[in-house]
Amino acid sequence: MKIVQVEYIGSYHREDLCPKDGLPEFAFIGRSNVGKSSLINNLIHRKDLARVSKEPGKTQSLNYYLVDQNWYIVDLPGYGYARTSQSNRENWIKMIHYYLKNRQTLVTAFVLLDSRHTLQKIDREFMEWCAKNGVPFCIIYTKADKMSGLALQQNLKGIETEMLKEWDSMPTTFVSSAETGVGKEDILSFIEKLMKNF
């Protein structure tokens, strides 16, 4: 897939305020500081359209990016740590859950996991919530350039082993690096394939 034009459309605090043009949407979510904004910028060939921050919790709404007038990337707030109140975090979770459960034009959610870490409890719980609520999702492992090939494969195998203790099969997974571009074409090709069936 070749991306020509990307436009920031807006940020919304409720699902009912989001665009109503019926275009397919692909949501990106993960723990705070998992590398979400960097990955999005890499996918759309931009350096800073999605704001990258060293401080977790900067994304606080549903951020919409229109790609080639044809589909949306939706940047969701990270779950987990953020320098904000408990009530704010609870409101974000409610907003995220409502969006994922009710958005008719959502094709799939990409759940981002840091490839350097073992499976975190908060990631496991979020993916279990998606499965129980019928939310289609895939996994993107981020920051793959930060580990050697063997260490990376061992860690990903460990995550898969943990998940398959509770799951019958793994969701579709991708290994990515915003620094090197690894995984970019695979992810875009997958999006293109899903759009044909939308």
C-alpha positions in Angstrom: 0.0 0.0 0.0 1.3 3.4 -1.0 0.2 6.3 1.2 0.0 9.7 -0.5 -2.0 11.9 1.7 -2.6 12.0 5.5 -4.7 14.6 7.2 -5.3 15.1 10.9 -9.1 15.4 11.3 -9.7 16.0 15.0 -9.7 14.7 18.6 -12.9 13.5 20.2 -13.8 12.7 23.7 -16.9 10.6 22.9 -17.6 8.0 20.2 -20.8 9.8 19.1 -18.8 12.9 18.2 -16.4 11.0 15.8 -16.7 11.2 12.0 -19.9 9.8 10.5 -18.8 9.3 6.9 -18.7 5.5 7.2 -15.1 5.0 6.3 -13.2 2.0 7.8 -11.2 2.7 10.9 -8.1 1.0 12.4 -7.4 1.8 16.0 -4.0 1.7 17.7 -3.7 1.2 21.4 -1.2 0.0 24.0 0.4 0.8 27.4 1.6 4.3 27.9 5.0 4.8 26.2 4.8 1.6 24.1 5.9 3.6 21.0 2.4 4.1 19.5 2.9 7.6 18.1 6.3 6.6 16.6 4.8 3.6 14.9 1.9 5.6 13.5 4.3 8.2 12.1 6.4 5.5 10.5 3.3 3.9 8.9 2.1 7.1 7.3 5.6 8.4 6.3 5.5 11.4 8.6 7.9 12.5 11.3 5.5 14.2 13.7 1.9 14.1 12.6 1.1 11.9 15.7 2.7 13.6 18.6 5.6 11.7 20.2 6.3 12.3 23.8 8.7 11.0 26.4 6.1 11.6 29.0 3.4 8.8 29.2 -0.3 9.7 28.9 -0.1 12.5 26.3 -2.8 11.0 24.1 -6.1 11.8 26.0 -8.8 11.5 23.3 -9.7 9.6 20.1 -7.4 11.2 17.5 -8.4 10.7 13.9 -6.1 10.7 10.9 -7.6 10.4 7.4 -5.5 8.4 5.0 -5.8 9.0 1.3 -9.5 10.1 1.8 -10.2 6.4 2.2 -9.7 5.2 5.8 -8.8 6.3 9.3 -6.1 5.6 11.7 -7.5 6.2 15.2 -4.9 6.9 17.9 -6.4 5.8 21.3 -5.1 6.9 24.7 -2.6 4.5 26.3 -3.8 2.4 29.2 -1.8 2.1 32.4 0.5 4.7 33.9 0.0 8.4 33.2 0.5 11.5 35.3 -3.1 12.2 35.8 -5.8 11.6 38.3 -7.5 8.2 38.9 -10.8 9.7 37.7 -9.2 10.8 34.5 -7.8 7.4 33.9 -11.2 5.8 34.6 -12.8 8.2 32.1 -10.3 7.3 29.5 -10.9 3.6 30.0 -14.7 4.1 29.7 -14.2 6.2 26.5 -11.9 3.5 25.0 -14.2 0.6 25.9 -17.3 2.4 24.6 -15.5 3.2 21.3 -14.2 -0.3 20.8 -17.5 -2.0 21.6 -19.9 0.3 19.7 -18.0 1.8 16.8 -19.6 0.2 13.7 -16.8 1.3 11.3 -14.0 -0.2 13.4 -12.3 -2.9 11.3 -9.7 -4.0 13.9 -7.7 -2.7 16.8 -3.9 -3.1 16.8 -2.8 -3.8 20.4 0.9 -2.7 20.8 3.2 -4.7 23.1 6.8 -3.7 23.8 8.8 -6.6 22.4 11.5 -6.1 25.1 9.2 -7.1 28.0 7.4 -10.3 29.1 3.7 -10.4 28.9 2.4 -7.7 31.3 -0.8 -8.2 33.4 -2.4 -5.1 32.1 -1.8 -6.1 28.5 -3.2 -9.6 29.1 -6.3 -8.2 30.8 -6.9 -5.7 28.0 -6.7 -8.4 25.3 -9.0 -10.7 27.4 -11.5 -7.8 27.6 -11.4 -7.4 23.8 -11.9 -11.1 23.2 -14.9 -11.3 25.7 -16.5 -8.3 24.1 -16.1 -9.4 20.5 -13.6 -6.6 19.6 -11.3 -7.8 16.7 -7.7 -7.2 17.4 -4.1 -7.9 16.3 -0.8 -7.6 18.1 2.0 -5.4 17.0 5.3 -5.9 18.9 7.2 -2.6 19.0 10.8 -1.6 19.4 12.1 -4.7 17.8 15.4 -3.0 17.0 16.2 -2.7 20.7 17.0 -6.4 21.0 19.2 -9.0 19.2 17.4 -11.3 16.9 17.7 -14.4 19.2 16.7 -12.5 22.4 13.7 -11.0 20.5 12.5 -14.4 19.3 12.9 -16.0 22.7 10.9 -13.2 24.3 8.1 -13.3 21.8 8.0 -17.1 22.1 7.6 -16.7 25.9 4.7 -14.3 25.4 3.0 -16.7 23.0 3.5 -19.6 25.5 1.9 -17.5 28.2 -1.1 -16.5 26.1 -1.7 -20.0 24.8 -2.2 -21.2 28.3 -5.6 -19.4 28.2 -6.2 -19.0 24.4 -6.9 -21.6 21.8 -4.8 -19.7 19.2 -2.8 -16.5 18.8 -4.3 -13.4 17.1 -2.5 -12.1 14.0 0.8 -10.7 15.1 3.4 -8.3 13.6 6.9 -7.4 14.7 7.8 -3.8 14.1 10.4 -1.1 14.6 9.7 2.6 14.0 13.4 3.2 13.8 14.2 0.7 11.0 10.8 0.3 9.4 10.6 -3.4 10.1 7.0 -4.6 9.9 5.7 -1.5 8.2 4.8 -3.1 4.8 3.3 -6.2 6.4 1.0 -4.0 8.6 -0.1 -1.8 5.6 -0.7 -4.9 3.4 -2.8 -6.4 6.2 -4.9 -3.2 6.4 -5.3 -3.1 2.6 -6.5 -6.7 2.7 -9.1 -6.0 5.4 -10.3 -2.9 3.6 -11.2 -5.0 0.6 -13.6 -7.0 2.8 -15.0 -4.0 4.6 
